[in-house]
Amino acid sequence: MLEAARPCPSSLTQAATELMVEIGYTAMTMRKLALRVGILPGSLYHHVDCKQDCAARHHRTPQAGLGKRRPT
């Protein structure tokens, strides 16, 4: 049976969105996300199970990443 995703603080979702826009999904690591929000990497797993959860939340967030461009 699948478990429902735990609620994610908006600050974590926002930081994940910013990182994905800035450096891309592949380059974003849980360690980089933890550093961005100021918590220990292991503490992230109290909010999300994996990096894919962050991406899913990013795509469900209204206007996620709109108006922002990645540097070329």
Backbone as CSV, one residue per row, in Angstrom:
resi,resn,N_x,N_y,N_z,CA_x,CA_y,CA_z,C_x,C_y,C_z
1,MET,0.841,-1.176,0.000,0.000,0.000,0.000,0.889,1.242,0.000
2,LEU,0.554,2.195,-0.848,1.329,3.422,-0.924,0.966,4.339,0.229
3,GLU,1.975,4.984,0.733,1.809,5.915,1.841,1.643,7.317,1.268
4,ALA,0.763,8.104,1.847,0.575,9.484,1.401,1.826,10.290,1.716
5,ALA,2.160,11.205,0.819,3.331,12.055,1.034,3.101,12.950,2.239
6,ARG,4.153,13.151,3.007,4.069,14.033,4.170,4.003,15.482,3.693
7,PRO,3.321,16.335,4.440,3.286,17.743,4.056,4.686,18.341,4.089
8,CYS,4.954,19.174,3.163,6.279,19.783,3.039,6.160,21.275,3.336
9,PRO,7.007,21.797,4.215,6.955,23.239,4.482,7.155,24.032,3.195
10,SER,6.437,25.120,3.070,6.529,25.921,1.847,7.952,26.437,1.619
11,SER,8.695,26.675,2.694,10.070,27.152,2.522,10.941,26.084,1.869
12,LEU,10.692,24.835,2.162,11.439,23.742,1.552,11.062,23.595,0.081
13,THR,9.779,23.682,-0.215,9.319,23.614,-1.601,9.898,24.775,-2.400
14,GLN,9.892,25.957,-1.826,10.429,27.143,-2.503,11.918,26.976,-2.760
15,ALA,12.669,26.511,-1.777,14.113,26.325,-1.941,14.401,25.277,-3.008
16,ALA,13.630,24.193,-3.030,13.814,23.156,-4.051,13.527,23.716,-5.438
17,THR,12.468,24.506,-5.543,12.123,25.130,-6.819,13.238,26.051,-7.297
18,GLU,13.751,26.882,-6.401,14.837,27.803,-6.760,16.067,27.037,-7.231
19,LEU,16.426,25.977,-6.515,17.598,25.192,-6.910,17.399,24.540,-8.266
20,MET,16.215,23.983,-8.505,15.960,23.348,-9.804,16.029,24.356,-10.939
21,VAL,15.546,25.565,-10.691,15.604,26.612,-11.712,17.052,27.058,-11.926
22,GLU,17.785,27.218,-10.839,19.167,27.715,-10.920,20.144,26.703,-11.505
23,ILE,20.093,25.456,-11.024,21.127,24.498,-11.425,20.587,23.261,-12.122
24,GLY,19.266,23.096,-12.146,18.661,21.949,-12.813,18.424,20.793,-11.853
25,TYR,17.508,19.927,-12.257,17.122,18.803,-11.422,18.293,17.858,-11.168
26,THR,19.033,17.539,-12.206,20.125,16.574,-12.082,21.191,17.051,-11.101
27,ALA,21.513,18.331,-11.137,22.565,18.874,-10.272,22.090,19.132,-8.846
28,MET,20.769,19.225,-8.658,20.259,19.467,-7.311,20.394,18.191,-6.485
29,THR,21.034,18.308,-5.352,21.152,17.169,-4.447,20.429,17.508,-3.146
30,MET,20.130,16.470,-2.395,19.489,16.696,-1.100,20.432,17.476,-0.188
31,ARG,21.720,17.244,-0.315,22.709,17.973,0.479,22.671,19.471,0.136
32,LYS,22.585,19.804,-1.145,22.507,21.211,-1.558,21.211,21.849,-1.070
33,LEU,20.134,21.086,-1.131,18.852,21.601,-0.652,18.905,21.857,0.852
34,ALA,19.483,20.925,1.588,19.613,21.102,3.039,20.437,22.339,3.362
35,LEU,21.532,22.525,2.647,22.377,23.696,2.851,21.591,24.977,2.581
36,ARG,20.787,24.963,1.533,19.983,26.138,1.166,18.999,26.508,2.268
37,VAL,18.367,25.515,2.885,17.361,25.825,3.911,17.937,25.850,5.324
38,GLY,19.218,25.487,5.457,19.879,25.595,6.746,19.594,24.466,7.726
39,ILE,19.402,23.254,7.189,19.205,22.107,8.071,20.174,20.992,7.681
40,LEU,20.294,19.984,8.524,21.149,18.846,8.221,20.499,18.001,7.131
41,PRO,21.321,17.433,6.229,20.751,16.633,5.135,19.795,15.539,5.611
42,GLY,20.126,14.857,6.689,19.242,13.811,7.198,17.894,14.328,7.656
43,SER,17.848,15.584,8.059,16.585,16.174,8.523,15.588,16.369,7.393
44,LEU,16.079,16.465,6.162,15.170,16.618,5.019,14.213,15.442,4.913
45,TYR,14.696,14.272,5.298,13.892,13.062,5.137,12.727,12.987,6.116
46,HIS,12.604,13.973,6.999,11.407,14.086,7.831,10.288,14.757,7.034
47,HIS,10.657,15.388,5.909,9.696,16.133,5.092,9.461,15.498,3.732
48,VAL,10.482,14.914,3.142,10.375,14.275,1.831,11.116,12.943,1.870
49,ASP,10.682,12.026,1.025,11.338,10.725,0.970,12.546,10.718,0.040
50,CYS,12.499,11.554,-1.001,13.573,11.537,-1.988,13.503,12.802,-2.848
51,LYS,14.488,12.961,-3.689,14.571,14.124,-4.576,13.363,14.180,-5.515
52,GLN,12.862,13.031,-5.921,11.706,12.991,-6.810,10.478,13.623,-6.156
53,ASP,10.352,13.497,-4.842,9.244,14.150,-4.134,9.331,15.670,-4.274
54,CYS,10.543,16.199,-4.195,10.738,17.645,-4.357,10.315,18.081,-5.759
55,ALA,10.662,17.286,-6.751,10.301,17.614,-8.127,8.789,17.557,-8.317
56,ALA,8.148,16.553,-7.725,6.692,16.436,-7.838,6.006,17.630,-7.197
57,ARG,6.507,18.040,-6.035,5.929,19.212,-5.363,6.179,20.475,-6.173
58,HIS,7.334,20.554,-6.801,7.670,21.699,-7.649,6.647,21.827,-8.774
59,HIS,6.289,20.725,-9.385,5.358,20.765,-10.513,3.916,20.984,-10.082
60,ARG,3.602,20.714,-8.831,2.247,20.966,-8.329,2.090,22.368,-7.768
61,THR,3.204,23.085,-7.590,3.157,24.429,-7.025,2.721,25.410,-8.116
62,PRO,1.669,26.204,-7.869,1.237,27.170,-8.879,2.384,28.088,-9.292
63,GLN,2.535,28.259,-10.575,3.539,29.152,-11.159,4.955,28.776,-10.747
64,ALA,5.220,27.511,-10.516,6.548,27.062,-10.114,7.570,27.419,-11.181
65,GLY,8.479,28.281,-10.818,9.576,28.619,-11.707,9.217,29.560,-12.841
66,LEU,7.962,29.981,-12.949,7.597,30.874,-14.043,8.250,32.236,-13.863
67,GLY,8.697,32.794,-14.935,9.304,34.102,-14.891,10.772,34.068,-14.521
68,LYS,11.296,32.899,-14.257,12.701,32.778,-13.910,13.416,32.061,-15.048
69,ARG,14.581,32.504,-15.371,15.341,31.868,-16.428,16.653,31.387,-15.883
70,ARG,17.045,30.222,-16.343,18.346,29.694,-15.968,19.415,30.398,-16.767
71,PRO,20.551,30.702,-16.148,21.649,31.318,-16.889,22.135,30.366,-17.971
72,THR,22.529,30.917,-19.091,23.029,30.075,-20.197,24.523,30.095,-20.260
